[in-house]
Amino acid sequence: MTTKQKFDDLATDYHASRPRYPAALLAQIVEHLPARSPLTVVDAGAGTGIALEGLIPLLGDAHRYLAVDVSAGMVDAGRAAFPTVDWAVGTAEPYLEGLDHRVELVIAAQAYQWMERERFVRASLDALTSDGVLAIVQNNRDHDGSEFLGAYEDLLETFSPGYSRAYRDFDVAAELAAQVEPRGGRVETSVVGWTRPMGVQEFVQMSSSSTQVQRAVAAEGPGFLDRVAELSAEHAQGGQLALLYRSELYLGLRAG
């Protein structure tokens, strides 16, 4: 199954249930952008535009927003939600390499692990203005700090073929620095911890929109979602779960 196929049929649940990005991290991105208008922003691996949902209110409507995602289903949902954004179906690296103008911001939100990472960073830096910003944002479930999320990861590792909770365990800051610093730039990082309350059925819906759960459903049948619901109910208090998150921001700043 290709990455495109993984996401095409998940767009509605994905947009409805996925966590949004902490406003404090998005504000840091905005603070580093050049003070001119209009800016051009590229959301790479945009999904349904969840990052843009937070960024556009901070930046305003005077700027040009571009978004690219490999999934036509995600792009269709994004275009419906954000019709003023210029949407494209495709992979991020050739899209960036094919731009005929420079941009002030490239953001990859919850998408960097799907990229050809070295090529993506190079293409992003080449596409940026001399004072532009590359931003990588990730919402990570804090499975080390939560008994429930630890048990959920155990369930995924048991039943989702090839899945490991360590799938994002690479050094994003070092990967950025390897290309940003030789160009005279720098890398900045920030982490925000927060808690998201969710009902059991809300969590099952969010779970079902993930690729690792879809792999488990393909291998085990729809009954896998019953396992998720049972585990969630065991750990819920008053029908509610407290999901711990660590949200990470990595900024590659062209200007030294």
TORKOL-4160 file (C-alpha; in steps of 0.2 Angstrom, whole numbers, padded with zeros to 4 digits, m for minus):
256
<pt num="1" X="0000" Y="0000" Z="0000"/>
<pt num="2" X="0007" Y="0017" Z="m0005"/>
<pt num="3" X="0007" Y="0032" Z="0006"/>
<pt num="4" X="m0006" Y="0040" Z="m0005"/>
<pt num="5" X="m0017" Y="0025" Z="m0003"/>
<pt num="6" X="m0015" Y="0025" Z="0016"/>
<pt num="7" X="m0023" Y="0042" Z="0017"/>
<pt num="8" X="m0035" Y="0044" Z="0003"/>
<pt num="9" X="m0050" Y="0036" Z="0012"/>
<pt num="10" X="m0046" Y="0044" Z="0029"/>
<pt num="11" X="m0048" Y="0062" Z="0026"/>
<pt num="12" X="m0064" Y="0065" Z="0035"/>
<pt num="13" X="m0060" Y="0057" Z="0051"/>
<pt num="14" X="m0042" Y="0064" Z="0050"/>
<pt num="15" X="m0048" Y="0082" Z="0049"/>
<pt num="16" X="m0061" Y="0080" Z="0063"/>
<pt num="17" X="m0051" Y="0070" Z="0076"/>
<pt num="18" X="m0033" Y="0075" Z="0074"/>
<pt num="19" X="m0025" Y="0086" Z="0088"/>
<pt num="20" X="m0021" Y="0104" Z="0083"/>
<pt num="21" X="m0004" Y="0112" Z="0086"/>
<pt num="22" X="m0001" Y="0122" Z="0101"/>
<pt num="23" X="m0003" Y="0141" Z="0098"/>
<pt num="24" X="0013" Y="0145" Z="0107"/>
<pt num="25" X="0023" Y="0135" Z="0094"/>
<pt num="26" X="0014" Y="0142" Z="0079"/>
<pt num="27" X="0017" Y="0160" Z="0086"/>
<pt num="28" X="0036" Y="0156" Z="0087"/>
<pt num="29" X="0036" Y="0152" Z="0068"/>
<pt num="30" X="0027" Y="0169" Z="0065"/>
<pt num="31" X="0039" Y="0178" Z="0075"/>
<pt num="32" X="0053" Y="0173" Z="0065"/>
<pt num="33" X="0045" Y="0177" Z="0048"/>
<pt num="34" X="0051" Y="0193" Z="0039"/>
<pt num="35" X="0040" Y="0208" Z="0042"/>
<pt num="36" X="0034" Y="0211" Z="0025"/>
<pt num="37" X="0018" Y="0208" Z="0015"/>
<pt num="38" X="0013" Y="0198" Z="0006"/>
<pt num="39" X="0022" Y="0182" Z="0011"/>
<pt num="40" X="0022" Y="0165" Z="0003"/>
<pt num="41" X="0019" Y="0150" Z="0014"/>
<pt num="42" X="0020" Y="0132" Z="0008"/>
<pt num="43" X="0012" Y="0118" Z="0019"/>
<pt num="44" X="0022" Y="0103" Z="0013"/>
<pt num="45" X="0013" Y="0086" Z="0017"/>
<pt num="46" X="m0002" Y="0097" Z="0021"/>
<pt num="47" X="m0015" Y="0083" Z="0024"/>
<pt num="48" X="m0031" Y="0092" Z="0026"/>
<pt num="49" X="m0023" Y="0109" Z="0031"/>
<pt num="50" X="m0023" Y="0107" Z="0050"/>
<pt num="51" X="m0007" Y="0118" Z="0052"/>
<pt num="52" X="m0014" Y="0131" Z="0040"/>
<pt num="53" X="m0030" Y="0131" Z="0051"/>
<pt num="54" X="m0019" Y="0138" Z="0065"/>
<pt num="55" X="m0007" Y="0149" Z="0055"/>
<pt num="56" X="m0019" Y="0158" Z="0044"/>
<pt num="57" X="m0028" Y="0167" Z="0059"/>
<pt num="58" X="m0010" Y="0172" Z="0065"/>
<pt num="59" X="m0003" Y="0178" Z="0049"/>
<pt num="60" X="m0019" Y="0185" Z="0041"/>
<pt num="61" X="m0027" Y="0183" Z="0024"/>
<pt num="62" X="m0015" Y="0195" Z="0014"/>
<pt num="63" X="m0003" Y="0182" Z="0011"/>
<pt num="64" X="m0002" Y="0168" Z="m0002"/>
<pt num="65" X="m0004" Y="0150" Z="0005"/>
<pt num="66" X="0001" Y="0135" Z="m0005"/>
<pt num="67" X="m0002" Y="0117" Z="0000"/>
<pt num="68" X="0004" Y="0100" Z="m0007"/>
<pt num="69" X="0000" Y="0083" Z="m0001"/>
<pt num="70" X="0002" Y="0065" Z="m0009"/>
<pt num="71" X="m0016" Y="0061" Z="m0006"/>
<pt num="72" X="m0030" Y="0067" Z="m0017"/>
<pt num="73" X="m0043" Y="0063" Z="m0004"/>
<pt num="74" X="m0034" Y="0074" Z="0009"/>
<pt num="75" X="m0032" Y="0088" Z="m0004"/>
<pt num="76" X="m0050" Y="0088" Z="m0008"/>
<pt num="77" X="m0055" Y="0089" Z="0010"/>
<pt num="78" X="m0042" Y="0103" Z="0012"/>
<pt num="79" X="m0048" Y="0113" Z="m0003"/>
<pt num="80" X="m0066" Y="0112" Z="0004"/>
<pt num="81" X="m0060" Y="0119" Z="0021"/>
<pt num="82" X="m0048" Y="0132" Z="0014"/>
<pt num="83" X="m0053" Y="0137" Z="m0003"/>
<pt num="84" X="m0042" Y="0152" Z="m0004"/>
<pt num="85" X="m0026" Y="0141" Z="m0003"/>
<pt num="86" X="m0018" Y="0135" Z="m0019"/>
<pt num="87" X="m0019" Y="0116" Z="m0017"/>
<pt num="88" X="m0009" Y="0103" Z="m0027"/>
<pt num="89" X="m0008" Y="0084" Z="m0027"/>
<pt num="90" X="0010" Y="0077" Z="m0026"/>
<pt num="91" X="0025" Y="0074" Z="m0016"/>
<pt num="92" X="0033" Y="0088" Z="m0007"/>
<pt num="93" X="0051" Y="0087" Z="m0014"/>
<pt num="94" X="0048" Y="0089" Z="m0032"/>
<pt num="95" X="0034" Y="0102" Z="m0029"/>
<pt num="96" X="0047" Y="0113" Z="m0020"/>
<pt num="97" X="0060" Y="0109" Z="m0033"/>
<pt num="98" X="0048" Y="0115" Z="m0046"/>
<pt num="99" X="0043" Y="0132" Z="m0038"/>
<pt num="100" X="0048" Y="0146" Z="m0050"/>
<pt num="101" X="0048" Y="0159" Z="m0035"/>
<pt num="102" X="0055" Y="0160" Z="m0018"/>
<pt num="103" X="0045" Y="0158" Z="m0002"/>
<pt num="104" X="0046" Y="0164" Z="0016"/>
<pt num="105" X="0040" Y="0149" Z="0025"/>
<pt num="106" X="0040" Y="0130" Z="0022"/>
<pt num="107" X="0031" Y="0120" Z="0035"/>
<pt num="108" X="0030" Y="0102" Z="0037"/>
<pt num="109" X="0017" Y="0097" Z="0051"/>
<pt num="110" X="0016" Y="0079" Z="0056"/>
<pt num="111" X="0024" Y="0074" Z="0039"/>
<pt num="112" X="0043" Y="0075" Z="0040"/>
<pt num="113" X="0044" Y="0056" Z="0044"/>
<pt num="114" X="0036" Y="0053" Z="0027"/>
<pt num="115" X="0048" Y="0063" Z="0017"/>
<pt num="116" X="0064" Y="0059" Z="0009"/>
<pt num="117" X="0071" Y="0069" Z="0023"/>
<pt num="118" X="0088" Y="0075" Z="0016"/>
<pt num="119" X="0081" Y="0080" Z="m0001"/>
<pt num="120" X="0066" Y="0088" Z="0008"/>
<pt num="121" X="0077" Y="0099" Z="0018"/>
<pt num="122" X="0088" Y="0104" Z="0004"/>
<pt num="123" X="0073" Y="0108" Z="m0008"/>
<pt num="124" X="0065" Y="0118" Z="0006"/>
<pt num="125" X="0081" Y="0128" Z="0009"/>
<pt num="126" X="0083" Y="0131" Z="m0009"/>
<pt num="127" X="0065" Y="0137" Z="m0011"/>
<pt num="128" X="0067" Y="0150" Z="0004"/>
<pt num="129" X="0071" Y="0168" Z="0003"/>
<pt num="130" X="0087" Y="0173" Z="0011"/>
<pt num="131" X="0077" Y="0177" Z="0027"/>
<pt num="132" X="0065" Y="0163" Z="0026"/>
<pt num="133" X="0060" Y="0149" Z="0038"/>
<pt num="134" X="0059" Y="0130" Z="0037"/>
<pt num="135" X="0047" Y="0124" Z="0051"/>
<pt num="136" X="0045" Y="0106" Z="0056"/>
<pt num="137" X="0031" Y="0103" Z="0069"/>
<pt num="138" X="0026" Y="0086" Z="0077"/>
<pt num="139" X="0012" Y="0081" Z="0090"/>
<pt num="140" X="0019" Y="0066" Z="0098"/>
<pt num="141" X="0009" Y="0055" Z="0111"/>
<pt num="142" X="0018" Y="0055" Z="0127"/>
<pt num="143" X="0018" Y="0036" Z="0129"/>
<pt num="144" X="0032" Y="0036" Z="0142"/>
<pt num="145" X="0021" Y="0048" Z="0154"/>
<pt num="146" X="0005" Y="0039" Z="0152"/>
<pt num="147" X="0000" Y="0021" Z="0157"/>
<pt num="148" X="m0014" Y="0021" Z="0144"/>
<pt num="149" X="m0004" Y="0027" Z="0130"/>
<pt num="150" X="0010" Y="0015" Z="0134"/>
<pt num="151" X="m0003" Y="0001" Z="0133"/>
<pt num="152" X="m0010" Y="0008" Z="0117"/>
<pt num="153" X="0008" Y="0007" Z="0109"/>
<pt num="154" X="0009" Y="m0011" Z="0115"/>
<pt num="155" X="m0007" Y="m0015" Z="0106"/>
<pt num="156" X="m0001" Y="m0007" Z="0090"/>
<pt num="157" X="0016" Y="m0015" Z="0091"/>
<pt num="158" X="0008" Y="m0032" Z="0093"/>
<pt num="159" X="m0005" Y="m0031" Z="0079"/>
<pt num="160" X="0000" Y="m0017" Z="0067"/>
<pt num="161" X="0013" Y="m0026" Z="0055"/>
<pt num="162" X="0030" Y="m0017" Z="0055"/>
<pt num="163" X="0025" Y="m0003" Z="0068"/>
<pt num="164" X="0036" Y="0003" Z="0081"/>
<pt num="165" X="0033" Y="0017" Z="0093"/>
<pt num="166" X="0051" Y="0023" Z="0089"/>
<pt num="167" X="0046" Y="0027" Z="0071"/>
<pt num="168" X="0050" Y="0046" Z="0074"/>
<pt num="169" X="0066" Y="0042" Z="0084"/>
<pt num="170" X="0078" Y="0052" Z="0073"/>
<pt num="171" X="0087" Y="0068" Z="0077"/>
<pt num="172" X="0077" Y="0081" Z="0068"/>
<pt num="173" X="0088" Y="0096" Z="0074"/>
<pt num="174" X="0104" Y="0087" Z="0068"/>
<pt num="175" X="0097" Y="0083" Z="0051"/>
<pt num="176" X="0092" Y="0102" Z="0049"/>
<pt num="177" X="0108" Y="0108" Z="0056"/>
<pt num="178" X="0118" Y="0098" Z="0044"/>
<pt num="179" X="0111" Y="0108" Z="0029"/>
<pt num="180" X="0106" Y="0125" Z="0038"/>
<pt num="181" X="0122" Y="0129" Z="0047"/>
<pt num="182" X="0134" Y="0127" Z="0031"/>
<pt num="183" X="0123" Y="0140" Z="0023"/>
<pt num="184" X="0126" Y="0152" Z="0038"/>
<pt num="185" X="0109" Y="0149" Z="0046"/>
<pt num="186" X="0104" Y="0141" Z="0063"/>
<pt num="187" X="0092" Y="0129" Z="0071"/>
<pt num="188" X="0081" Y="0132" Z="0085"/>
<pt num="189" X="0070" Y="0120" Z="0095"/>
<pt num="190" X="0055" Y="0121" Z="0107"/>
<pt num="191" X="0044" Y="0108" Z="0116"/>
<pt num="192" X="0027" Y="0110" Z="0124"/>
<pt num="193" X="0019" Y="0097" Z="0134"/>
<pt num="194" X="0000" Y="0097" Z="0136"/>
<pt num="195" X="m0015" Y="0087" Z="0139"/>
<pt num="196" X="m0030" Y="0083" Z="0128"/>
<pt num="197" X="m0046" Y="0077" Z="0135"/>
<pt num="198" X="m0056" Y="0065" Z="0124"/>
<pt num="199" X="m0071" Y="0053" Z="0125"/>
<pt num="200" X="m0068" Y="0035" Z="0122"/>
<pt num="201" X="m0077" Y="0035" Z="0105"/>
<pt num="202" X="m0068" Y="0051" Z="0100"/>
<pt num="203" X="m0052" Y="0042" Z="0103"/>
<pt num="204" X="m0057" Y="0027" Z="0093"/>
<pt num="205" X="m0062" Y="0038" Z="0079"/>
<pt num="206" X="m0045" Y="0047" Z="0079"/>
<pt num="207" X="m0036" Y="0030" Z="0081"/>
<pt num="208" X="m0045" Y="0024" Z="0065"/>
<pt num="209" X="m0039" Y="0038" Z="0055"/>
<pt num="210" X="m0020" Y="0033" Z="0058"/>
<pt num="211" X="m0010" Y="0022" Z="0046"/>
<pt num="212" X="m0004" Y="0010" Z="0059"/>
<pt num="213" X="m0022" Y="0006" Z="0065"/>
<pt num="214" X="m0027" Y="0004" Z="0047"/>
<pt num="215" X="m0013" Y="m0009" Z="0045"/>
<pt num="216" X="m0019" Y="m0018" Z="0061"/>
<pt num="217" X="m0037" Y="m0018" Z="0054"/>
<pt num="218" X="m0031" Y="m0025" Z="0037"/>
<pt num="219" X="m0022" Y="m0039" Z="0047"/>
<pt num="220" X="m0034" Y="m0042" Z="0061"/>
<pt num="221" X="m0051" Y="m0037" Z="0054"/>
<pt num="222" X="m0062" Y="m0023" Z="0061"/>
<pt num="223" X="m0062" Y="m0031" Z="0078"/>
<pt num="224" X="m0046" Y="m0023" Z="0081"/>
<pt num="225" X="m0055" Y="m0007" Z="0084"/>
<pt num="226" X="m0065" Y="m0016" Z="0097"/>
<pt num="227" X="m0049" Y="m0019" Z="0106"/>
<pt num="228" X="m0045" Y="m0001" Z="0105"/>
<pt num="229" X="m0062" Y="0004" Z="0112"/>
<pt num="230" X="m0060" Y="m0009" Z="0126"/>
<pt num="231" X="m0043" Y="m0003" Z="0131"/>
<pt num="232" X="m0049" Y="0015" Z="0131"/>
<pt num="233" X="m0064" Y="0011" Z="0142"/>
<pt num="234" X="m0052" Y="0002" Z="0154"/>
<pt num="235" X="m0042" Y="0018" Z="0157"/>
<pt num="236" X="m0056" Y="0031" Z="0155"/>
<pt num="237" X="m0062" Y="0041" Z="0170"/>
<pt num="238" X="m0080" Y="0046" Z="0169"/>
<pt num="239" X="m0080" Y="0041" Z="0150"/>
<pt num="240" X="m0065" Y="0053" Z="0147"/>
<pt num="241" X="m0047" Y="0050" Z="0143"/>
<pt num="242" X="m0032" Y="0062" Z="0147"/>
<pt num="243" X="m0020" Y="0061" Z="0132"/>
<pt num="244" X="m0003" Y="0067" Z="0136"/>
<pt num="245" X="0006" Y="0076" Z="0121"/>
<pt num="246" X="0024" Y="0083" Z="0118"/>
<pt num="247" X="0023" Y="0095" Z="0103"/>
<pt num="248" X="0040" Y="0099" Z="0095"/>
<pt num="249" X="0045" Y="0113" Z="0084"/>
<pt num="250" X="0061" Y="0113" Z="0074"/>
<pt num="251" X="0066" Y="0129" Z="0065"/>
<pt num="252" X="0079" Y="0130" Z="0051"/>
<pt num="253" X="0082" Y="0149" Z="0050"/>
<pt num="254" X="0091" Y="0154" Z="0034"/>
<pt num="255" X="0097" Y="0171" Z="0041"/>
<pt num="256" X="0112" Y="0169" Z="0052"/>
